[in-house]
Amino acid sequence: MNKIPTLITVCRITMLGIFLFAFSIKINAQVVLEKEVKITDLGLHFNGSSKSTDRDAPDNGNPDSYDFVFGRNISAHGDAIKTYNHYVFMTWYRGGKTDRHVMLTRYNTITGTMATIEFPHRHTGFQNRWWLGESHNTIAVGVSPLDGTIHLLYDMHAYSPTKPSDGSLANDYFRYSYSVKDAASLPDADFTLDKFVPNGTGGYKHLRMPGIAPQSEFRALTYPRFFQNDDGETFMLMREGGNNNGMFKFIKYDANTGEWGNFIDFNRLNAKSQPGIDYNWGLYGDMKYVNGKFRIGFQRRSSNNNDKYLYQNGVYYAYSDDQTAATGWKNYKGESFSLPLWDADFIKVMEPGDYVETTNPNRVRIVGGFDWTVTSNGDVHIKSEVRDLDNNVTKNLHTYKPAGATEFITTEQSISGSFYTSGANVYTVGLNNGRVVVYKAEGGTDNFEKVYEATSGRQFDHGVVHIENGKAYYYLMEDSSGSAQPLYLQVIDLDIVPTDPTAANNFTIQAVGETCEGKGNGKLVISGDATHDYTTTIAGTTYNFNKDITIEDLSPGTYDFCIEVVGENYSHCYEVVIEGGASLTGKILLDKKSVEVSVDSGTPPYAVYINDQQILETYQSRFYVDVNHGDNLQITSKDDCQGKLSKTINLLKDLRAYPNPSNGLFEIYIPNSLKTIDMEVYNIHSQLVSVRTHQVNAGKISLNIEDKPNGIYFVKLNLDKPVFIKLIKN
């Protein structure tokens, strides 16, 4: 039997097929920080005053102070980070307050390079008031492993054609962006905005997801989230409606057609229209695909305003055995129900409000601190927080059901951070005093132990975590100041060691192209997770190894090979392309006292030299450099054999006077560091009519010939080489 794993490559690799198998793991308490990477210094943050009770507040007039409604966080917030092969995708808004552009950064965990795309659209603010930040407007990101498409969905917080009421978002209440196929794994130089599908009006935000769902299904939606099942199919979840009359609905992406299907409603609006249900209800929680099943966990918010609950109440949980989640739903007791769900009590697990004393109306607050997960053994773990406002008591609850048990157990247990599972263990990853802390417990127990805590280094304000293949990818905003603050990625190795050499994702294959044409120095870097005896034959040579191997001196071309697992009837088979060598090509465009460098081909990083002094090293294929007249600019790539880009800067050849023609008052831009300049003015008959030394102020000189007759004049600037400018006075 052949088993072909998911492939991870730097250059293009073709996947021959996927067969998924279970694998065993062992856990050692040696959790370590593998790397920390700065993503940007300019993550948007709402650093001003809360206007939640004054939502019509005008702009405060301070570009460095961003007032807000609801919460302060907008970047590194929501469903903003995902991994795909060896890439990490992160969404953010660029600060400060007057910028707000949508950004997508892709980090390559193998090469350490980053590529960032700036989108033309921006954070709109609360109900299209850009000066009031809206913390719900996060950017969810998803990547389809079946076709390599990237999907971005902007949380517009239940806007519709009539919300806001002024109609300003009547054609912009749902925002979705998506890429062409295979964009997720393009080389950095090709990871650009034009790989996203335009909307036909010059932008990249779409009012619906392409497919068969009608436009009416995309109204009044909030809290977007992307996730996949074991078959690699991508799903998207959102909530429709309001806080106490809301419903979860989800939709599946078809990688064969590039379109989305119809929405499936988990529950429905207006539940009290059904017999025996007295109040409408909404839900706060999440749907996830965890350990082979679709699962949902939430807290309910009822429209009953006279009970003791100020906002949410209860803990609710259900699961489905159906890989489409359309059928097969059961509560934790194994009792079946069909969608849509009308009566939330059918799947209720417990009531946090029972753990506090007050019974007065609206005095039990259950908001925040809610999360859940399920281990590979089927242990269910849920955490929640409840506050008694009358007695000033807060309790953190851990509710769990060991596999095989019939009922849940609830204890008072303060568990910081978010829940994650790997194998039979449960992890929490969060912040303590601004630094990362990780706890672990065996599934079905309450025995959490600290396995990692950062005790030094920078401190963070908040972040979101994505866990994949035994590593926590923690996307964090530094605890700083201003409306533009630094964003970081920390990669934390949870020391989850695969031991199955036949696991689908056992190998990472990195194809390194030829450095320069004719060198024949391509490489294949094969990295295994499980230690075992392996053998493979590449270009006629057989190699034996037990975990990792680098095969060098490969010529450009396509290589088909299989890695045999010795002693097992399994093969991991790949088709890999070693790209041919490149030359450094690109453009250098001059704009006043800076140049725009656009690299078309060549291997990063790119080194920038001015007058033989290195001033910059960058992985970006497009960047700007400040220059002076006469500078010698050179750009080199990682490999000297790829050549250079060079330009001698001449800032004087295109000098202009403004306005021209004029009534005799002109300004001339002088793009160098001169303090004064000698100027001569001649009329059309070559007669000298003025000569004097002019002061250069803010890079400009002013010329006044209002007292001269109308006509054509020539200005001679006595620089290193004389420069002439034609003037017209009228």
C-alpha positions in Angstrom: 0.0 0.0 0.0 1.4 3.4 -0.9 0.8 6.3 1.4 1.4 9.8 0.0 1.6 12.7 2.5 0.8 16.3 2.3 3.7 18.1 0.8 5.6 21.1 2.1 7.9 22.9 -0.3 9.7 26.1 -1.0 9.6 25.8 -4.8 6.7 24.2 -6.7 5.8 20.6 -5.7 2.9 18.7 -7.2 0.8 16.6 -4.8 0.2 13.2 -6.2 -2.5 12.3 -3.6 -3.3 12.2 0.1 -4.2 9.3 2.4 -4.8 10.2 6.0 -3.8 7.9 8.8 -3.8 8.2 12.6 -0.4 8.5 14.3 0.7 8.1 17.9 2.6 10.8 19.8 4.5 11.1 23.1 4.7 14.2 25.2 7.8 15.5 26.9 7.7 18.6 29.1 10.4 20.4 27.1 8.3 23.2 25.6 10.6 25.8 24.1 10.4 29.1 22.2 11.7 28.2 18.8 11.7 31.7 17.2 10.3 35.2 17.5 9.8 37.3 14.4 8.7 40.9 14.1 6.0 41.2 11.5 5.6 45.0 11.5 5.9 48.1 13.7 2.6 49.4 12.4 -0.2 47.2 13.7 -3.4 49.2 14.1 -4.5 49.6 17.7 -7.3 51.7 19.3 -5.4 53.7 21.9 -7.9 56.5 22.5 -11.1 56.7 24.6 -14.1 54.4 24.6 -17.1 55.9 22.9 -19.4 52.9 23.5 -21.9 55.2 25.2 -21.4 58.1 22.8 -21.5 56.4 19.4 -22.2 59.7 17.5 -19.0 61.3 18.8 -17.1 63.4 16.3 -13.5 62.9 15.4 -11.3 64.0 18.3 -9.0 65.8 15.8 -5.9 64.0 17.1 -4.3 61.7 14.4 -2.3 59.9 17.2 -5.4 59.1 19.3 -7.9 56.5 18.0 -11.2 56.5 19.9 -13.2 53.3 19.7 -16.5 51.4 20.3 -16.5 48.0 22.0 -12.8 47.0 22.5 -9.3 48.3 21.8 -8.0 45.3 19.8 -8.2 45.0 16.0 -4.9 43.6 14.8 -3.7 40.1 16.0 -7.4 39.6 16.9 -10.1 37.2 15.7 -9.4 34.4 13.3 -6.3 36.2 12.0 -3.6 33.5 11.7 -3.4 30.2 9.9 -0.6 27.8 8.6 -0.3 26.1 5.3 2.6 23.9 4.5 5.7 25.8 5.8 3.9 29.2 5.6 2.2 31.3 8.3 -0.5 33.7 7.1 -1.4 36.7 9.3 -3.9 39.5 8.7 -3.7 43.0 10.2 -4.6 46.6 9.7 -1.8 49.1 9.2 -1.7 51.9 11.7 -2.1 54.6 12.6 -5.5 56.1 12.7 -5.2 57.8 9.3 -3.9 54.8 7.4 -5.9 51.6 8.4 -5.1 49.6 5.2 -5.9 45.9 5.1 -2.6 43.8 5.1 -1.8 40.2 4.6 1.7 38.9 5.6 3.0 35.4 4.8 6.0 34.2 6.8 8.2 31.3 5.5 9.3 29.2 8.5 12.1 27.6 6.5 13.8 30.6 4.9 12.7 33.2 7.4 11.4 35.5 4.6 8.2 37.5 4.6 6.0 38.8 1.9 3.3 41.3 2.6 0.3 42.4 0.5 -1.3 45.8 1.0 -5.0 46.0 -0.1 -6.6 49.2 -1.2 -9.5 49.0 1.2 -9.3 50.1 4.8 -10.9 49.7 8.2 -14.2 51.5 8.0 -14.8 52.2 11.7 -18.0 51.9 13.7 -20.9 52.0 11.2 -18.7 53.7 8.6 -17.4 56.4 10.9 -13.7 55.9 10.3 -12.7 57.9 13.3 -14.3 55.4 15.7 -12.4 52.1 15.8 -14.6 49.0 15.7 -13.0 45.9 17.4 -15.3 43.5 15.7 -13.9 44.3 12.2 -11.2 41.6 12.3 -10.0 39.8 9.2 -10.4 36.1 9.2 -8.0 34.1 7.0 -8.3 30.7 5.5 -6.2 28.6 3.1 -7.6 25.7 1.1 -5.1 22.8 1.2 -6.9 21.3 -1.9 -6.2 24.2 -4.3 -3.9 26.7 -2.5 -6.5 29.5 -2.5 -6.4 32.2 0.1 -9.6 33.5 1.6 -10.1 36.7 3.6 -13.4 37.6 5.3 -13.9 40.9 7.1 -16.2 41.0 10.1 -18.6 43.8 9.3 -20.5 43.2 12.6 -24.0 42.3 11.2 -24.2 45.2 8.7 -26.8 45.0 6.0 -28.3 47.3 3.3 -30.2 49.2 6.0 -27.5 49.1 8.7 -26.0 51.7 9.1 -29.4 53.4 8.8 -27.9 56.1 6.5 -27.4 53.5 3.8 -23.7 54.3 3.5 -22.8 50.6 3.4 -25.7 49.4 1.3 -23.3 48.0 -1.2 -20.5 47.2 1.2 -22.0 45.4 4.1 -20.2 42.1 3.4 -16.5 42.0 2.5 -14.8 38.9 1.1 -11.4 38.7 -0.8 -10.0 35.6 -2.4 -7.0 34.6 -4.5 -6.4 32.6 -7.6 -5.5 28.9 -7.2 -2.0 28.0 -5.8 -1.4 31.6 -4.7 -0.6 30.4 -1.2 2.7 28.8 -2.2 4.0 31.3 -4.8 7.5 32.6 -4.5 7.8 35.8 -2.4 8.4 37.9 -5.5 5.1 36.7 -7.0 3.0 36.9 -3.8 1.4 40.1 -4.8 -2.0 41.9 -4.9 -2.7 40.9 -8.5 -3.0 37.3 -7.4 -6.3 38.2 -5.7 -9.5 38.3 -7.8 -10.7 41.9 -8.6 -14.3 42.8 -8.1 -14.8 44.6 -11.4 -14.8 48.1 -10.0 -11.1 48.4 -9.2 -11.1 46.8 -5.8 -10.7 43.4 -4.2 -13.6 43.2 -1.8 -16.6 41.2 -2.9 -20.2 41.6 -1.6 -20.7 37.8 -1.6 -18.9 34.5 -1.9 -19.0 33.1 -5.4 -21.4 30.2 -5.6 -25.1 29.3 -5.4 -26.0 31.0 -2.1 -28.3 34.0 -2.8 -27.2 37.5 -1.8 -29.8 37.6 1.0 -27.7 35.0 2.9 -24.8 37.4 3.2 -26.6 40.0 5.2 -26.3 40.8 9.0 -23.3 38.4 9.5 -20.5 38.6 12.1 -17.7 36.5 13.8 -16.2 34.8 10.7 -14.0 31.7 11.1 -12.4 29.3 8.6 -11.6 25.6 9.4 -11.1 22.3 7.6 -12.2 18.7 8.0 -10.0 15.6 7.6 -10.5 15.6 3.9 -9.0 19.1 3.6 -12.3 20.7 2.7 -12.6 24.3 3.9 -15.7 25.5 5.8 -16.6 29.0 6.9 -18.7 29.8 10.0 -20.5 33.1 10.9 -23.3 34.2 13.1 -26.4 35.9 11.6 -28.6 38.3 13.6 -28.2 40.0 16.9 -26.9 39.0 20.3 -30.2 37.6 21.8 -31.7 36.5 18.5 -28.8 35.0 16.5 -28.0 31.8 14.6 -24.8 30.0 13.5 -24.6 29.2 9.8 -21.8 27.5 7.9 -20.9 26.9 4.2 -18.4 24.7 2.4 -15.9 25.6 -0.3 -15.6 23.4 -3.4 -12.0 23.4 -4.5 -12.9 21.7 -7.8 -15.1 24.6 -9.0 -13.7 27.4 -6.8 -17.2 28.2 -5.5 -19.1 28.0 -2.2 -22.2 25.9 -1.6 -25.4 26.7 0.3 -25.4 27.7 3.9 -26.5 25.2 6.5 -28.2 26.7 9.5 -27.2 25.2 12.9 -30.1 27.0 14.6 -32.7 29.6 13.5 -33.7 33.1 14.4 -37.0 33.7 16.3 -36.9 30.5 18.3 -39.9 31.5 20.4 -42.1 31.0 17.3 -41.8 27.3 18.1 -44.1 25.5 20.6 -42.7 25.3 24.1 -39.9 28.0 23.6 -40.6 31.2 25.5 -37.7 33.4 24.3 -35.5 34.0 21.4 -31.9 33.3 21.9 -28.5 34.0 20.4 -25.2 32.2 20.9 -21.5 33.1 21.7 -19.0 30.4 21.0 -17.5 28.4 18.1 -17.8 25.5 15.7 -14.6 23.5 15.2 -13.5 20.4 13.5 -11.6 18.5 16.3 -10.3 15.0 16.2 -12.5 13.6 13.4 -15.8 15.4 14.2 -17.6 18.7 13.7 -18.3 20.1 17.2 -20.0 23.1 18.6 -19.8 24.8 22.0 -21.4 28.0 23.0 -23.0 30.1 25.7 -26.6 31.3 25.1 -27.9 34.8 25.4 -31.7 34.9 25.9 -34.1 37.7 25.1 -35.5 37.2 28.7 -34.4 40.5 30.4 -36.0 39.6 33.8 -33.9 36.6 34.8 -30.7 36.8 36.9 -28.4 36.8 33.9 -27.1 40.1 32.6 -25.9 38.6 29.3 -25.1 34.9 28.6 -26.1 31.8 30.5 -25.3 28.1 30.3 -22.8 25.9 28.5 -24.0 24.0 25.5 -22.2 21.3 23.4 -22.9 19.0 20.5 -21.1 17.0 17.8 -21.7 15.5 14.4 -20.2 12.4 12.8 -21.0 13.6 9.3 -18.0 15.0 7.4 -20.3 17.7 5.9 -21.9 18.5 9.3 -25.3 18.6 7.6 -26.6 15.5 9.6 -25.6 13.2 12.4 -25.8 15.7 15.3 -26.0 14.5 18.9 -25.8 16.0 22.3 -23.2 14.9 24.8 -25.5 12.0 25.9 -25.5 10.6 22.3 -29.2 11.7 21.7 -29.7 12.7 18.1 -31.3 15.8 16.7 -31.7 17.4 13.3 -30.7 20.8 12.1 -31.8 23.5 12.6 -31.8 23.4 16.4 -34.6 25.4 18.0 -34.4 24.3 21.7 -30.9 25.0 23.1 -31.7 23.2 26.3 -31.5 19.9 24.4 -27.7 20.2 24.2 -27.2 22.0 27.5 -24.2 20.7 29.6 -24.3 22.9 32.8 -25.2 26.3 34.2 -22.3 28.5 35.5 -24.9 30.7 37.2 -25.6 27.8 39.7 -22.1 28.4 41.2 -22.8 31.9 42.5 -25.4 33.0 45.1 -27.3 36.0 43.8 -30.7 35.6 42.2 -31.5 39.2 41.6 -32.3 40.2 38.0 -29.4 40.9 35.7 -26.7 40.4 38.4 -25.0 37.3 37.1 -22.4 38.2 34.4 -21.1 35.3 32.2 -18.9 37.0 29.5 -15.4 36.1 28.4 -13.2 33.2 29.4 -15.2 30.7 27.4 -13.5 28.0 25.3 -13.6 24.2 24.7 -11.8 21.3 23.1 -11.9 17.6 22.7 -8.9 15.1 22.8 -8.3 12.2 20.5 -9.7 9.9 23.2 -13.0 11.8 23.3 -12.4 13.7 26.5 -14.4 17.0 26.4 -13.0 20.1 28.2 -14.9 23.4 28.6 -13.9 26.5 30.6 -16.0 29.4 31.6 -16.1 32.4 33.9 -19.0 33.6 36.0 -19.3 36.8 38.1 -21.7 37.6 41.0 -22.1 41.4 40.7 -24.0 41.7 44.0 -21.3 39.8 46.1 -18.3 40.8 43.9 -17.3 37.2 43.4 -15.7 35.8 40.2 -15.3 32.1 39.6 -13.4 30.3 36.9 -14.9 26.9 36.1 -13.5 23.9 34.4 -16.2 21.5 33.1 -14.9 18.2 31.6 -16.2 14.8 30.7 -13.6 11.9 30.5 -14.1 9.6 27.6 -16.6 6.9 28.5 -18.2 8.9 31.4 -21.8 9.8 31.2 -21.8 13.2 32.9 -19.6 16.2 33.2 -17.5 17.2 36.2 -17.2 20.9 37.1 -14.4 22.3 39.3 -13.2 25.7 40.2 -10.0 26.0 38.2 -8.4 29.2 36.8 -7.2 28.3 33.4 -5.7 31.2 31.4 -5.6 31.4 27.7 -7.3 29.3 25.0 -7.8 25.6 24.9 -6.1 23.4 22.4 -5.6 19.6 22.1 -3.0 17.4 20.6 -3.4 13.6 20.9 -4.7 12.7 24.4 -3.5 15.9 26.0 -5.0 19.4 26.5 -3.1 22.6 26.4 -3.8 26.2 27.3 -1.7 28.9 25.7 -2.1 32.5 27.0 -0.4 35.5 28.6 0.7 36.0 32.1 2.0 39.5 32.9 2.4 40.1 29.2 4.5 37.0 28.5 3.5 33.6 27.1 2.6 30.7 29.5 1.6 27.2 28.5 -0.2 24.6 30.7 -0.8 21.0 29.9 -3.1 18.3 31.3 -3.9 14.7 30.4 -7.3 14.5 28.8 -10.2 13.8 31.1 -8.4 15.2 34.1 -8.2 18.5 36.0 -4.4 18.2 36.6 -3.0 21.2 34.7 0.8 21.7 35.0 2.8 24.6 33.8 5.2 23.4 31.0 6.4 26.8 29.7 6.6 30.3 30.9 8.6 33.2 29.4 10.1 35.2 32.3 12.1 37.8 30.3 11.9 39.6 27.0 9.3 41.9 25.6 5.8 42.0 27.0 2.6 41.7 25.0 -0.9 43.2 25.2 -2.9 40.5 23.5 -2.7 37.8 20.8 -4.3 34.8 19.0 -2.9 31.3 18.7 -3.0 28.7 16.0 -1.6 25.2 16.8 -0.5 22.9 14.0 1.9 19.9 13.9 3.0 20.2 17.5 3.8 23.9 17.4 1.9 26.9 18.7 2.0 29.9 16.4 1.3 32.9 18.7 0.4 36.1 16.9 1.0 38.9 19.3 0.8 42.7 19.7 3.5 44.2 21.9 2.4 46.2 24.9 3.4 49.6 23.5 1.8 53.0 22.8 0.1 54.8 19.9 -2.4 53.8 17.3 0.4 51.9 15.4 2.1 49.2 17.5 4.5 46.3 16.8 3.2 42.8 15.9 5.2 39.7 16.5 5.0 36.0 15.7 6.3 33.5 18.3 6.7 29.9 17.3 6.6 27.6 20.4 7.6 24.0 20.0 5.2 22.0 22.3 7.5 18.9 22.1 4.8 16.7 20.6 7.0 14.1 18.9 5.5 12.0 16.1 6.6 8.4 16.2 4.8 7.0 13.2 7.0 7.1 10.1 4.0 6.5 7.8 2.1 9.6 9.0 0.9 11.6 6.1 2.8 14.7 7.1 6.0 13.0 8.3 8.2 14.7 5.7 8.9 18.2 4.8 10.4 18.6 1.3 12.3 21.8 0.5 13.3 22.2 -3.1 16.0 24.8 -3.5 16.5 26.1 -7.0 19.7 26.6 -8.9 21.4 29.8 -7.8 22.5 31.0 -11.3 22.0 29.7 -14.8 24.4 26.8 -15.5 25.5 26.2 -12.0 23.7 22.9 -11.5 23.7 23.4 -7.7 20.0 22.8 -6.9 19.1 21.0 -3.6 16.5 18.8 -2.1 16.3 19.1 1.7 14.3 16.3 3.2 13.3 16.6 6.9 11.5 13.8 8.7 9.5 14.0 11.9 9.8 10.4 13.0 13.2 8.7 13.3 13.2 5.5 11.3 15.2 3.8 8.5 14.3 5.3 5.1 15.6 4.9 1.5 15.1 6.8 -1.7 16.6 7.0 -5.2 17.0 10.4 -6.8 18.7 11.0 -10.2 19.9 7.4 -10.3 21.6 7.5 -6.8 20.2 5.7 -3.8 20.3 7.3 -0.4 19.8 5.8 3.0 18.9 8.0 6.0 17.0 7.9 9.3 15.5 11.3 9.6 17.0 14.2 7.6 19.1 14.4 4.4 20.2 17.1 2.0 20.8 16.0 -1.6 23.0 18.6 -3.5 24.3 19.4 -7.0 21.0 18.8 -8.8 20.3 20.3 -12.2 17.1 22.1 -13.0 14.2 19.9 -13.8 11.4 17.7 -12.5 12.2 14.9 -10.1 9.8 12.0 -9.3 10.8 10.0 -6.3 9.5 7.9 -3.4 10.8 7.6 0.1 10.5 4.0 1.2 9.8 3.3 4.9 12.1 0.3 5.6 10.2 -2.6 7.2 6.8 -1.1 6.4 4.7 -1.4 3.2 4.5 2.4 2.8 6.0 4.9 0.4 5.8 8.7 0.4 5.9 9.8 -3.2 6.6 13.3 -4.6 7.0 15.2 -7.8 9.4 18.1 -7.2 10.6 20.9 -9.5 14.1 22.3 -9.1 13.9 25.7 -10.7 16.5 27.0 -13.0 18.9 29.8 -12.0 17.9 33.4 -12.1 19.5 36.7 -13.0 18.8 39.8 -10.9 16.4 42.0 -12.9 14.2 44.9 -12.0 13.5 48.6 -12.3 14.8 51.7 -10.4 12.4 54.6 -10.7 13.4 58.1 -9.4 10.9 60.2 -7.6 12.3 63.5 -6.2 14.8 62.4 -3.5 13.9 58.7 -3.3 13.9 55.8 -5.7 11.4 52.9 -6.0 13.2 49.6 -6.5 11.0 46.8 -8.0 12.8 43.4 -8.3 11.4 41.2 -11.0 13.7 38.2 -10.5 16.6 37.2 -8.2 17.1 35.5 -4.9 16.5 37.5 -1.7 17.8 38.9 0.5 18.6 42.0 -1.5 21.5 44.2 -0.3 21.3 48.0 -1.1 24.5 50.0 -1.4 24.9 53.8 -1.8 28.4 54.9 -2.7 29.8 51.4 -1.8 28.3 51.5 1.7 25.5 49.0 2.5 22.5 50.8 3.9 19.8 48.1 3.7 19.1 44.4 3.5 15.5 43.3 2.6 13.4 40.4 1.5 10.8 42.6 -0.1 10.7 42.7 -3.9 9.5 46.3 -3.8 11.1 49.0 -1.5 12.1 52.6 -1.4 15.5 54.3 -0.7 16.3 57.9 0.0 19.0 59.3 -2.3 21.0 62.5 -3.0 22.1 63.9 -6.3 25.2 62.1 -7.6 24.8 58.9 -5.5 25.8 55.6 -7.0 23.1 53.1 -6.1 23.6 49.3 -6.4 21.4 46.4 -5.5 22.7 42.8 -5.2 20.9 39.5 -4.5 21.9 36.6 -2.3 24.1 35.2 -5.0 26.7 37.4 -6.6 26.5 35.4 -9.9 23.0 36.8 -10.5 24.4 40.3 -11.3 23.5 43.8 -10.0 21.1 46.6 -10.5 22.7 50.0 -10.6 22.0 53.6 -11.2 23.8 56.9 -10.8 21.3 59.4 -9.3 20.7 62.6 -11.3 18.2 64.7 -9.6 18.8 67.8 -11.8 17.9 66.6 -15.3 14.2 67.1 -14.7 14.1 70.4 -12.8 10.8 72.3 -13.2 9.4 75.7 -12.1 5.9 75.8 -10.7 3.6 77.2 -11.7 4.6 77.7 -15.3 3.3 79.8 -16.9 2.7 82.3 -14.1 2.3 86.1 -13.6 5.9 86.3 -12.6 6.1 84.3 -9.3 7.9 80.9 -9.6 9.2 78.2 -7.3 12.0 75.9 -8.4 12.6 72.6 -6.5 16.3 72.0 -5.8 16.9 68.4 -4.9 20.2 68.6 -3.1 21.7 70.0 0.1 22.8 73.4 -1.2 22.0 76.4 1.1 22.4 79.0 -1.6 22.5 79.0 -5.4 23.6 81.5 -8.1 21.0 82.2 -10.6 21.0 84.1 -13.9 17.8 85.1 -15.8 17.9 85.8 -19.6 15.1 87.0 -21.9 14.2 85.6 -25.3 16.9 87.8 -26.9 19.6 86.2 -24.6 19.9 89.4 -22.7 20.8 89.1 -19.0 18.0 90.7 -17.0 18.8 89.5 -13.5 21.7 87.9 -11.6 21.7 87.1 -7.9 22.4 84.5 -5.2 19.2 82.9 -3.9 18.6 81.2 -0.5 17.3 77.6 -0.7 14.5 77.2 1.8 12.9 73.7 2.3 14.5 72.5 -0.9 13.0 75.4 -3.0 14.0 78.8 -4.3 11.6 81.6 -5.1 11.9 83.8 -8.2 10.0 87.0 -8.7 10.0 88.7 -12.2 6.6 90.4 -11.9 8.4 93.7 -12.8 9.5 92.2 -16.2 7.6 92.3 -19.4 5.5 89.3 -20.4 7.3 86.8 -22.5 9.7 83.9 -22.5 12.7 83.7 -20.1 15.5 81.3 -19.4 16.9 80.6 -15.9 20.5 79.4 -15.6 21.2 77.6 -12.4 25.0 77.5 -11.7 25.3 74.0 -10.3 28.1 71.4 -10.9 26.9 71.6 -14.5 24.7 74.6 -15.6 21.0 73.8 -15.8 18.6 75.8 -17.8 14.8 76.1 -17.2 12.4 77.8 -19.6 9.8 80.2 -17.9 6.7 81.8 -19.4 5.4 85.0 -17.8 1.9 86.1 -18.9 
